[in-house]
Amino acid sequence: MPLELIQDLSRAWLAEQSKADHVLLLLLATTIISYNLWSRLFSKPPDIPLEFWYHVPQATGALTVSREKKAEARNIAHVFKERNLDIVILWGTQSGRAQLLARRLAKDLRDTFALRALAADLNDFDPARLSDLAPTQPVGFVLSTYGDGDPSDNTNALWTFLHAAAAQKDKDEYEKKKNGDSAAAEEVPDLSSLRYVLFGLGNSNYRLYNRVGTTVDSLLQRLGAVRFGPAGTGDDAGGETENDFVSWRREVQGALQMELGLTVQEPRYRPAFEVQHDASVASEGVYLGEPNASLLNCGGTRRRIADAKVPTAMPVTSARRLWETEGRLCLHMELDLGTDRFVKYKTGDHLAIWPSNPDHEVRRLLAAAGLLGRAHVPMFITPAGGDGDCEIPVPSPTTPDALFRYYLEITGRVSLETASALADFAPSPAALAGLKSVVADPDTFRTVVSAARLTLADLLEEVGRDDPWDTLPVSFLLERMGPMRPRYYSISSSAAVHPRTVSITAVADKPPITWEGAPTRGCYGLATGYLSALERAVTGAAAPDGAPEDGPSYALDGPRGLLSGGNLLASVRESPFKLPTKSTAPIIMVGAGTGVAPFRAFVQERVRRREVGQEVGRTLLFMGFRNEGVDFIYKEDWEAWRRTLGAEVFGYWTAFSREPGREKEYVQDLVRTHAEEVMRLLEETGCRFYICGSAGMARDVVCALGRMRAEVTGKSEEEAMEWVKRLRKFKTLLEDVWG
Ligand SMILES: Cc1cc2nc3c(=O)[nH]c(=O)nc-3n(C[C@H](O)[C@H](O)[C@H](O)COP(=O)(O)O)c2cc1C
């Protein structure tokens, strides 16, 4: 509309208005301006969403690192050349096992063939430069699958690169087919000079078993790379990862021998690390259990605060037992996040907890390895030889006591390979004979050692009897035992309601006690054992001198008193398990046992939204427990929240699988009983379906969903499962599961 016409029209309109109209208009304008001014200056800021302020600045993995590192150092071909390497083994791990296996493979190749082999973090290299490698520069990939068939954090960059490159190749081929070979296309990464082998770690209880290993393998080949050996898989379901790895490695050795024309060296143990004890070193610089330099000698306050992943000392502000039976107990713990602005969480995140090893296991390993006399003598750990794996898995200098207590996973089951390798260090013919009798036959080993959950200390004691294994090198222990890794717990509090406090919910198995208050064999549930000891200390429930039923004791004060007064080392890990942004969106939650923990946080948050006047959408919760009178947790919370939200908004149902005199019922049965409403809600925009608990339970619930869809639509179960896949893809279906 031309400007003059608008001016004419408004002039005509104004001319027709009375004085009273003008006054009214003026009043209206003044009211609007005053209202705006008032709300800006005097109103309270909105109570929700607080998540915005409490967003955790998580390290973003490869991207963050890549910006900091020089391009050359991130070019794998350059590193090969610069360090004169023969092979690089790259590990992609979430909880440390792939890293350990990659290091073992590199060490084995050094020992067997005198190869210059390096084990390295995938994140240290730019995946786009894999194409720079020559066929004489082979690479090994050792990759675990996490979450719901997802890559570990440090595999993300490779994962994204391979998917993008393969999609580009598909597009390129399509264009060429359509428009002829001359069709202009972007350059597709060419990996045809890459020679590789691959081992995937997974657990067949999960729906997407070893998805990362299989996917990376096929994408590499799609881009022209050549696998010169078998693609191995290690299945954690039956605890067979170690054995699977050893068989795969044997085949890889054969393939490498062919590929590179190698000769086998005389077999003898070559330590990967040099360890020197030095009593004269100033104690302030010695790591006594501090996880990193930022916490060394700092009295609990870390110096470098810019990384939310760095663990910090968090006080346990309250702890209680939600239930207790003869063999197990369930803990609810609350921790104060303190004042460090980088330590924050969002509803649905995880808390990573760094446990320590129990006193008796530390003592027994020190004694069995002949290190009791030097338990507190500082030692320097450096890489042995120039061409090896230079990364030291623990801080140095440290002490044997700190090494076994804080830095290494010493309570895991000993593997056949590690047990066999001990033969070189047997302190006596009797010990050697004892060792040989258990390692000679894999079946005997499985029953005598694996099924009995023997730790390394158990085995050394068992076969060495009274002889300490004092020729056992500390390097051997560093190579064989993984670095201590945190255990993750779903946070059971809402960040909007408790921004500076997190709560966790954990079930601990009570270890079987048979002598002197110490478990006979191994340690069941390292972190949960540690948390129960902490709970006893915080609540004052500990019996003097640790009565047998109290379980193992721990150095709860931490190194140099870092954790005294009931603190533990923890950090927040971001999780994609999040509530929809709109509080009106319906949500369906399915959880079993402690799997209901994040749902406690979700419902708590929705109640808060209601309390501040927001509308809350339909909220359904299906929970599974064993026994109503025993392990049904947070019953009072659910009841109170249903009263606040109203049954028309919040509905919850329970299934019990071990209720005497009642038929077993599981969460998937509950979901099926409510099929009509569940299916209807899933059609609504923004609806989310959450599952939290064991992988087996999650699989059963997903199958139930597929069947329900097939029944509603009359289509086949395969088609229904495609629909489930789409739910996952579009983040309508979210899972937080464990093996
Ligand atoms: C929370 C969680 C999720 C997992 N998800 C899968 C999965 O989707 N598929 C699979 O095959 N294995 C899965 N696993 C099993 C791991 O791959 C297996 O435990 C592996 O040994 C871990 O290796 P890492 O320590 O190197 O990360 C999962 C394990 C955990 C604890």
The ligand as a Tripos MOL2 file, in Angstrom:
@<TRIPOS>MOLECULE
LIG
   31    33     1     0     0
SMALL
NO_CHARGES

@<TRIPOS>ATOM
      1 C1         25.3880  -48.0810   29.8250 C.3       1 LIG1
      2 C2         25.9040  -49.1440   28.8890 C.ar      1 LIG1
      3 C3         25.3860  -49.2410   27.6160 C.ar      1 LIG1
      4 C4         25.8460  -50.2280   26.7330 C.ar      1 LIG1
      5 N1         25.2780  -50.3360   25.5050 N.ar      1 LIG1
      6 C5         25.6610  -51.3350   24.6890 C.ar      1 LIG1
      7 C6         25.0300  -51.5150   23.4210 C.ar      1 LIG1
      8 O1         24.1200  -50.7980   23.0170 O.2       1 LIG1
      9 N2         25.4600  -52.5440   22.6250 N.ar      1 LIG1
     10 C7         26.4670  -53.3990   23.0250 C.ar      1 LIG1
     11 O2         26.8090  -54.3110   22.2670 O.2       1 LIG1
     12 N3         27.0730  -53.2440   24.2260 N.ar      1 LIG1
     13 C8         26.7060  -52.2540   25.0700 C.ar      1 LIG1
     14 N4         27.3100  -52.1080   26.2890 N.ar      1 LIG1
     15 C9         28.3730  -53.0350   26.7070 C.3       1 LIG1
     16 C10        29.7810  -52.4480   26.5240 C.3       1 LIG1
     17 O3         30.0870  -52.2800   25.1600 O.3       1 LIG1
     18 C11        30.7820  -53.4290   27.1360 C.3       1 LIG1
     19 O4         30.5780  -53.4720   28.5340 O.3       1 LIG1
     20 C12        32.2240  -53.0680   26.8240 C.3       1 LIG1
     21 O5         33.0800  -54.0890   27.3310 O.3       1 LIG1
     22 C13        32.6280  -51.7350   27.4280 C.3       1 LIG1
     23 O6         33.8860  -51.3830   26.9070 O.3       1 LIG1
     24 P1         34.6370  -50.0280   27.3270 P.3       1 LIG1
     25 O7         34.9860  -50.1790   28.7830 O.co2     1 LIG1
     26 O8         35.8640  -49.9790   26.4860 O.co2     1 LIG1
     27 O9         33.7640  -48.8660   27.0500 O.co2     1 LIG1
     28 C14        26.8730  -51.1330   27.1500 C.ar      1 LIG1
     29 C15        27.4090  -51.0180   28.4430 C.ar      1 LIG1
     30 C16        26.9280  -50.0430   29.3130 C.ar      1 LIG1
     31 C17        27.5160  -49.9690   30.7090 C.3       1 LIG1
@<TRIPOS>BOND
     1     1     2 1
     2     2     3 ar
     3     2    30 ar
     4     3     4 ar
     5     4     5 ar
     6     4    28 ar
     7     5     6 ar
     8     6     7 ar
     9     6    13 1
    10     7     8 2
    11     7     9 ar
    12     9    10 ar
    13    10    11 2
    14    10    12 ar
    15    12    13 ar
    16    13    14 ar
    17    14    15 1
    18    14    28 ar
    19    15    16 1
    20    16    17 1
    21    16    18 1
    22    18    19 1
    23    18    20 1
    24    20    21 1
    25    20    22 1
    26    22    23 1
    27    23    24 1
    28    24    25 2
    29    24    26 1
    30    24    27 1
    31    28    29 ar
    32    29    30 ar
    33    30    31 1
@<TRIPOS>SUBSTRUCTURE
     1 LIG1         1 GROUP 0 **** ****
